[in-house]
Amino acid sequence: MAETQRMTVYGRHPPCASGTRLEERRARRLALRLERNRKSDKPEDFICYESSDDEAETVSEGKQFLRTSFNFVDYVRARETNTREVRKINQEYGFRHILTHDLFKEYSISLTNMNKVFCSQWLSDRQVVFGTKCNKLMVYDVATQKLDQIPSLHGRQINSGGGAVPEQQCGIHSVQINPSRTLLSTGARNSNELAIYRLPTLDPVCVGEVSGSRDTKMALWRIDNDLAEAPDKADVPTHRLIQPVCVKECRSAQKVRALVFNRTYKEIAAISLNNFIHIWSAETFRQKISRKLPVCQENVCLAVQDDGVYAVGCRSYTLLLDARTIQPIKRIPSRYSGCGIRAQKYLESSINSNRTVVLKASKGYVFPDEEYIDGFQNVKYTPAIYTHCYDGSGTRLFTAGGPLPVNLYGNYAGLWQ
């Protein structure tokens, strides 16, 4: 969980420098090496080696280990006194411990008659913002359990010819917050338009007028400082209409489904409905590569890791791609029928070593009935999880979604803590 390299204040060695620790560490390294060397009937096609795989441990490594304390109390004390001791903490330890020890408990959230939650983000340690298929932008307060609807922003309602601009409402599919956490972008009242809100007040800033990604186009926007700054107080909040800096067609694409910004390589990656991944230069906004992905069902989500790995999620498996070559490096199949995953490896339970970690969601609300006909069989209704997000501490998880079939109306939302 935490590591602190202790500096000697009195005596020759810190209190954690016990010889038995070194013997236990060598025994663990040997057992791990034997386990890795054991041949499997189905060898992995992608293997990651750690420093513990080395044959021998140097004297300097042993001395450094003896000076290192893994006690969280030592980490906190070193941080409070701001000493010269080298210290670090594993940010993933908290939620991994909670998951593997079955400590998460679900608290159902009633969304009345809303239809399917598609996206979500934590605004603060107590507020979650999410968007629905019925085009509602909502804020949920986890402390008071109160729901507030944020008014949708209108674009131009009359075109240059004097006619009414047709509205298309297919839901809010994305909610994003900029790195400085001063602006929030999402869909406007017309799903073909972009809405920008100011944080933390959620006052309207502007509406970007452009056709959406269903027509295979990609748009580049700029929100300058003058536009982002809060104006003087007004009785009725107002917003401006802006145009994109550039709009280009995403070649070899059919309906752009998701995109991410790769900060390491300064590029934009997007996936389309026809199983392609497209790479764009973020600096010149030019398309560089389009690559056909292995055949999969409903590849609708995309994520990127800082060290340059793309993850494409679909119904049947998760595909990991090397960002340098766009070559597949691992395919992680779904462990359970109809369930997708969002990580490279399934967590194993510390309570029961024979099973993996699974969070079983409640069924939420569905209309007209929880039994529906799929082909010639009656299928028991279970909600699809369309979105999930951890809070800043990693100890609370918001999950939401609704029925997977298009013809079913309903919702699901839950807070795990």
C-alpha positions as CSV (number, residue, x, y, z in Angstrom):
1,M,0.0,0.0,0.0
2,A,2.8,2.5,1.0
3,E,6.5,2.5,0.9
4,T,8.8,4.8,2.9
5,Q,12.7,4.6,2.7
6,R,13.6,5.2,6.3
7,M,16.6,7.5,7.1
8,T,18.7,6.6,10.2
9,V,18.3,9.1,13.0
10,Y,19.8,7.1,15.9
11,G,21.8,3.9,15.5
12,R,23.0,2.1,12.4
13,H,19.7,0.7,11.0
14,P,16.1,1.7,11.1
15,P,13.6,-0.4,13.1
16,C,12.3,-2.1,9.9
17,A,15.7,-3.6,9.1
18,S,15.1,-7.1,10.2
19,G,16.9,-10.0,8.6
20,T,13.9,-12.2,8.6
21,R,12.1,-9.8,6.2
22,L,14.8,-10.5,3.6
23,E,14.5,-14.2,4.0
24,E,10.7,-14.1,3.6
25,R,11.1,-11.9,0.5
26,R,13.5,-14.3,-1.1
27,A,11.1,-17.2,-0.4
28,R,8.2,-15.3,-2.1
29,R,10.4,-14.4,-5.1
30,L,11.3,-18.1,-5.5
31,A,7.7,-19.3,-5.2
32,L,6.6,-16.6,-7.8
33,R,9.4,-17.6,-10.2
34,L,8.4,-21.3,-9.9
35,E,4.8,-20.4,-10.6
36,R,5.6,-18.4,-13.7
37,N,7.9,-21.1,-15.0
38,R,5.2,-23.8,-14.6
39,K,3.9,-24.6,-18.1
40,S,0.2,-24.1,-18.8
41,D,-2.0,-26.0,-21.2
42,K,-3.1,-22.7,-22.7
43,P,-0.1,-20.3,-22.6
44,E,-0.7,-16.6,-22.7
45,D,0.0,-14.7,-25.9
46,F,1.1,-11.6,-24.0
47,I,3.2,-11.8,-20.8
48,C,4.5,-9.0,-18.5
49,Y,7.7,-9.7,-16.6
50,E,8.5,-8.0,-13.3
51,S,11.8,-7.2,-11.6
52,S,11.1,-10.1,-9.2
53,D,11.7,-12.5,-12.1
54,D,15.5,-11.8,-12.0
55,E,17.6,-14.8,-10.9
56,A,19.6,-13.0,-8.2
57,E,19.2,-10.1,-5.9
58,T,22.1,-7.6,-5.6
59,V,23.5,-6.6,-2.2
60,S,22.4,-3.0,-2.8
61,E,18.8,-4.1,-3.6
62,G,18.7,-6.1,-0.3
63,K,20.0,-3.1,1.8
64,Q,17.4,-0.8,0.1
65,F,14.6,-3.3,0.9
66,L,15.7,-3.4,4.6
67,R,15.5,0.4,4.8
68,T,12.0,0.4,3.3
69,S,9.0,0.4,5.6
70,F,5.6,-0.7,4.2
71,N,3.8,0.6,7.2
72,F,1.2,3.2,6.4
73,V,1.8,4.9,9.7
74,D,5.4,5.6,8.7
75,Y,4.2,7.0,5.4
76,V,1.8,9.4,7.1
77,R,4.4,10.6,9.7
78,A,7.0,11.2,7.0
79,R,4.5,13.2,5.0
80,E,3.4,15.2,8.0
81,T,7.0,16.1,8.9
82,N,8.0,16.6,5.3
83,T,11.3,14.7,5.8
84,R,13.8,13.8,3.1
85,E,12.6,10.2,3.1
86,V,11.6,8.8,-0.2
87,R,8.0,7.7,0.0
88,K,5.2,6.6,-2.4
89,I,1.7,5.2,-2.1
90,N,-0.2,2.8,-4.4
91,Q,-3.3,4.8,-5.4
92,E,-5.1,1.6,-6.5
93,Y,-4.8,-0.2,-3.1
94,G,-7.9,1.3,-1.6
95,F,-10.6,0.3,-4.1
96,R,-8.8,-3.0,-4.9
97,H,-8.9,-3.9,-1.2
98,I,-12.6,-3.0,-1.0
99,L,-13.4,-5.0,-4.1
100,T,-11.5,-8.2,-3.2
101,H,-12.8,-8.2,0.3
102,D,-16.4,-7.8,-0.7
103,L,-16.8,-4.5,1.2
104,F,-18.8,-2.7,-1.5
105,K,-22.5,-2.4,-0.7
106,E,-25.1,-1.1,-3.2
107,Y,-27.5,1.7,-2.4
108,S,-30.2,1.9,-5.1
109,I,-31.0,5.3,-6.6
110,S,-34.5,5.9,-7.8
111,L,-34.6,7.8,-11.1
112,T,-38.5,7.6,-11.5
113,N,-39.4,7.4,-15.2
114,M,-36.1,8.4,-16.8
115,N,-34.9,6.2,-19.7
116,K,-31.4,4.6,-19.7
117,V,-28.4,6.5,-18.2
118,F,-25.6,6.6,-20.8
119,C,-22.7,8.6,-19.2
120,S,-21.6,10.0,-15.9
121,Q,-18.9,11.9,-14.1
122,W,-18.1,12.9,-10.5
123,L,-18.4,16.7,-10.1
124,S,-17.1,16.7,-6.5
125,D,-16.9,14.4,-3.5
126,R,-20.7,14.5,-3.2
127,Q,-22.1,15.2,-6.6
128,V,-22.5,13.1,-9.7
129,V,-23.6,14.4,-13.1
130,F,-25.2,12.0,-15.7
131,G,-27.0,12.0,-19.0
132,T,-29.9,9.9,-20.2
133,K,-31.4,8.6,-23.4
134,C,-34.4,10.9,-22.8
135,N,-32.1,13.9,-23.1
136,K,-31.9,14.9,-19.5
137,L,-28.8,16.2,-17.8
138,M,-29.1,15.4,-14.1
139,V,-27.0,16.0,-10.9
140,Y,-27.3,13.6,-8.0
141,D,-26.2,14.6,-4.5
142,V,-25.0,11.4,-2.7
143,A,-25.4,13.1,0.8
144,T,-29.0,14.4,0.5
145,Q,-30.1,11.8,-2.2
146,K,-31.5,14.7,-4.2
147,L,-31.8,14.9,-8.0
148,D,-31.6,18.2,-9.9
149,Q,-32.2,18.6,-13.6
150,I,-29.8,21.0,-15.5
151,P,-31.7,22.9,-18.2
152,S,-30.7,21.8,-21.7
153,L,-29.1,24.5,-23.9
154,H,-30.8,25.6,-27.1
155,G,-28.9,26.3,-30.3
156,R,-30.2,28.3,-33.3
157,Q,-34.0,27.6,-33.6
158,I,-34.4,29.5,-36.9
159,N,-32.1,28.9,-39.9
160,S,-30.9,31.6,-42.3
161,G,-33.9,30.9,-44.6
162,G,-36.4,31.7,-41.8
163,G,-37.4,28.1,-41.3
164,A,-37.4,26.1,-38.1
165,V,-34.2,24.1,-37.4
166,P,-35.3,20.4,-36.9
167,E,-34.5,18.9,-33.6
168,Q,-33.0,15.5,-33.2
169,Q,-33.0,14.0,-29.7
170,C,-31.3,10.7,-29.3
171,G,-30.0,11.1,-25.8
172,I,-26.9,12.4,-24.0
173,H,-24.1,9.9,-24.7
174,S,-21.1,11.7,-23.2
175,V,-20.2,14.0,-20.3
176,Q,-16.6,15.2,-20.1
177,I,-14.7,17.6,-17.7
178,N,-11.6,19.5,-18.7
179,P,-8.3,18.8,-16.8
180,S,-8.6,22.1,-14.8
181,R,-12.2,21.1,-13.9
182,T,-13.5,24.5,-14.9
183,L,-15.7,23.4,-17.9
184,L,-18.1,20.6,-18.6
185,S,-19.0,19.5,-22.1
186,T,-22.0,17.4,-23.1
187,G,-24.9,17.2,-25.6
188,A,-27.3,20.1,-26.0
189,R,-31.1,19.9,-26.4
190,N,-30.5,19.1,-30.1
191,S,-28.3,16.0,-30.0
192,N,-26.4,17.2,-33.0
193,E,-25.0,20.1,-31.0
194,L,-22.5,20.6,-28.2
195,A,-23.2,22.2,-24.8
196,I,-20.6,23.8,-22.6
197,Y,-21.2,24.6,-18.9
198,R,-19.1,26.4,-16.3
199,L,-18.0,24.5,-13.2
200,P,-18.7,24.4,-10.3
201,T,-21.9,26.4,-10.8
202,L,-23.1,24.7,-14.1
203,D,-23.9,28.0,-15.6
204,P,-24.3,27.9,-19.4
205,V,-21.3,29.0,-21.5
206,C,-22.0,28.3,-25.1
207,V,-23.6,25.9,-27.7
208,G,-21.6,24.6,-30.6
209,E,-23.7,24.2,-33.7
210,V,-22.6,21.3,-35.9
211,S,-23.9,17.9,-37.2
212,G,-23.1,15.0,-35.0
213,S,-20.8,12.0,-35.4
214,R,-23.5,9.9,-37.0
215,D,-22.5,11.5,-40.3
216,T,-18.9,10.3,-39.8
217,K,-17.6,13.8,-39.2
218,M,-15.1,15.0,-36.6
219,A,-15.2,18.6,-35.2
220,L,-12.5,20.6,-33.4
221,W,-13.6,23.2,-30.9
222,R,-11.8,26.0,-29.0
223,I,-13.1,27.6,-25.8
224,D,-10.9,30.7,-25.2
225,N,-10.4,32.4,-21.8
226,D,-12.8,35.3,-22.6
227,L,-15.6,32.8,-23.3
228,A,-14.8,30.6,-20.3
229,E,-14.6,33.4,-17.7
230,A,-17.7,34.0,-15.6
231,P,-19.6,37.2,-16.6
232,D,-21.2,39.6,-14.3
233,K,-24.3,38.4,-12.4
234,A,-27.4,38.3,-14.5
235,D,-31.0,37.5,-13.6
236,V,-31.3,35.1,-16.5
237,P,-28.2,33.1,-17.5
238,T,-27.3,33.4,-21.2
239,H,-25.0,31.5,-23.5
240,R,-23.4,32.2,-26.9
241,L,-23.4,30.3,-30.1
242,I,-20.1,29.2,-31.5
243,Q,-18.8,27.4,-34.6
244,P,-16.2,24.7,-34.8
245,V,-12.6,25.6,-35.7
246,C,-12.6,22.8,-38.2
247,V,-14.9,19.9,-39.4
248,K,-13.5,17.0,-41.3
249,E,-14.8,13.6,-42.4
250,C,-13.5,10.6,-40.7
251,R,-12.5,8.5,-43.7
252,S,-13.3,4.7,-43.7
253,A,-15.7,5.3,-40.8
254,Q,-19.4,4.5,-40.2
255,K,-20.9,6.4,-37.3
256,V,-18.1,7.5,-34.9
257,R,-19.0,5.9,-31.6
258,A,-16.2,7.0,-29.1
259,L,-13.0,9.0,-29.0
260,V,-10.1,9.7,-26.6
261,F,-7.1,12.0,-26.4
262,N,-3.7,10.3,-26.1
263,R,-1.6,12.9,-24.2
264,T,1.6,10.8,-24.6
265,Y,1.5,10.7,-28.4
266,K,-0.5,13.9,-28.9
267,E,-3.1,12.1,-31.0
268,I,-6.9,11.5,-31.0
269,A,-8.2,7.9,-31.4
270,A,-11.7,7.1,-32.5
271,I,-13.7,3.9,-33.1
272,S,-16.5,3.6,-35.6
273,L,-19.4,1.3,-36.0
274,N,-17.8,-0.7,-38.9
275,N,-15.0,-2.0,-36.5
276,F,-12.3,0.5,-37.4
277,I,-10.0,2.5,-35.2
278,H,-8.9,5.9,-36.5
279,I,-5.8,7.8,-35.4
280,W,-5.7,11.6,-35.8
281,S,-2.9,14.1,-35.1
282,A,-4.1,16.3,-32.2
283,E,-1.7,19.1,-33.3
284,T,-2.7,19.3,-37.0
285,F,-6.1,17.7,-36.8
286,R,-5.3,15.3,-39.7
287,Q,-6.2,11.7,-40.0
288,K,-3.1,9.5,-40.0
289,I,-4.2,5.8,-39.7
290,S,-7.4,3.7,-40.0
291,R,-7.1,0.1,-39.0
292,K,-9.6,-2.7,-39.2
293,L,-10.2,-4.4,-35.8
294,P,-11.0,-8.1,-35.3
295,V,-14.7,-8.8,-35.8
296,C,-16.6,-8.0,-32.6
297,Q,-20.1,-7.1,-31.5
298,E,-20.9,-3.6,-30.5
299,N,-17.5,-2.0,-30.0
300,V,-18.8,1.2,-28.5
301,C,-16.3,2.3,-25.9
302,L,-12.6,3.2,-25.9
303,A,-10.0,4.0,-23.2
304,V,-6.4,5.0,-23.2
305,Q,-3.6,4.4,-20.7
306,D,-0.8,6.9,-20.1
307,D,1.9,4.5,-21.1
308,G,0.4,4.1,-24.6
309,V,-2.2,1.3,-24.6
310,Y,-5.7,1.5,-26.1
311,A,-8.5,-0.6,-24.8
312,V,-11.5,-1.2,-27.1
313,G,-14.5,-2.7,-25.2
314,C,-17.2,-4.7,-26.9
315,R,-19.9,-7.2,-25.9
316,S,-17.7,-10.3,-26.3
317,Y,-14.3,-9.2,-25.2
318,T,-11.9,-6.3,-24.5
319,L,-9.1,-5.7,-27.0
320,L,-5.8,-4.1,-26.0
321,L,-3.8,-2.3,-28.7
322,D,-0.3,-1.0,-28.8
323,A,-0.6,2.8,-29.4
324,R,2.7,2.9,-31.3
325,T,1.7,0.3,-33.9
326,I,-2.1,-0.1,-33.4
327,Q,-1.4,-3.9,-33.3
328,P,-3.5,-6.1,-31.0
329,I,-1.5,-7.3,-28.0
330,K,-4.1,-9.1,-26.0
331,R,-7.8,-10.1,-26.2
332,I,-9.5,-10.6,-22.9
333,P,-12.7,-12.6,-23.4
334,S,-15.8,-12.0,-21.3
335,R,-15.9,-14.5,-18.4
336,Y,-19.7,-14.6,-18.2
337,S,-22.1,-14.6,-21.1
338,G,-23.4,-11.2,-22.0
339,C,-21.0,-9.4,-19.6
340,G,-18.2,-7.2,-20.8
341,I,-15.1,-6.1,-18.8
342,R,-13.1,-2.9,-18.5
343,A,-9.8,-4.1,-17.1
344,Q,-6.9,-6.3,-18.3
345,K,-7.4,-8.9,-15.6
346,Y,-10.2,-10.2,-13.4
347,L,-9.7,-9.5,-9.7
348,E,-9.7,-12.6,-7.5
349,S,-11.7,-12.6,-4.3
350,S,-9.7,-12.6,-1.0
351,I,-12.8,-14.1,0.7
352,N,-13.3,-17.0,-1.7
353,S,-10.3,-17.9,-3.8
354,N,-12.4,-20.0,-6.2
355,R,-14.3,-17.0,-7.6
356,T,-13.6,-13.6,-9.2
357,V,-14.9,-10.3,-7.9
358,V,-18.4,-9.6,-9.1
359,L,-20.8,-6.8,-8.1
360,K,-24.4,-7.9,-8.6
361,A,-26.6,-4.9,-9.4
362,S,-30.3,-4.6,-8.5
363,K,-32.7,-4.6,-11.4
364,G,-33.8,-1.0,-11.3
365,Y,-36.9,0.1,-13.2
366,V,-38.2,-1.4,-16.4
367,F,-41.4,-0.9,-18.4
368,P,-43.7,-2.5,-19.3
369,D,-42.6,-5.8,-17.7
370,E,-39.5,-7.4,-16.4
371,E,-40.1,-10.4,-18.6
372,Y,-39.6,-9.9,-22.3
373,I,-39.6,-12.1,-25.4
374,D,-36.2,-12.4,-27.2
375,G,-36.8,-14.6,-30.3
376,F,-38.8,-17.6,-29.1
377,Q,-37.6,-17.5,-25.5
378,N,-38.7,-15.6,-22.4
379,V,-35.6,-13.9,-21.0
380,K,-35.2,-12.7,-17.4
381,Y,-34.5,-9.0,-17.3
382,T,-31.2,-7.8,-16.0
383,P,-30.0,-4.1,-16.5
384,A,-27.1,-3.3,-18.7
385,I,-24.4,-1.1,-17.1
386,Y,-23.7,1.7,-19.6
387,T,-21.6,3.9,-17.4
388,H,-19.6,3.7,-14.1
389,C,-17.1,6.0,-12.4
390,Y,-15.1,6.2,-9.2
391,D,-14.9,9.2,-7.0
392,G,-11.6,10.9,-6.3
393,S,-10.8,8.7,-3.3
394,G,-11.6,5.5,-5.2
395,T,-13.8,4.3,-2.4
396,R,-17.2,5.1,-3.9
397,L,-18.5,3.8,-7.3
398,F,-21.4,5.2,-9.3
399,T,-23.0,2.7,-11.8
400,A,-26.0,3.3,-14.0
401,G,-27.7,2.1,-17.2
402,G,-31.0,0.4,-18.1
403,P,-32.5,-2.2,-20.4
404,L,-30.3,-3.4,-23.2
405,P,-33.1,-4.0,-25.8
406,V,-34.1,-0.8,-27.7
407,N,-37.8,-1.5,-27.3
408,L,-37.6,-1.6,-23.4
409,Y,-37.9,1.6,-21.4
410,G,-36.3,1.8,-18.0
411,N,-33.3,2.8,-15.9
412,Y,-30.9,1.6,-13.2
413,A,-28.6,3.6,-10.9
414,G,-26.7,2.6,-7.9
415,L,-24.0,3.9,-5.5
416,W,-21.5,1.4,-4.1
417,Q,-19.6,2.4,-1.0
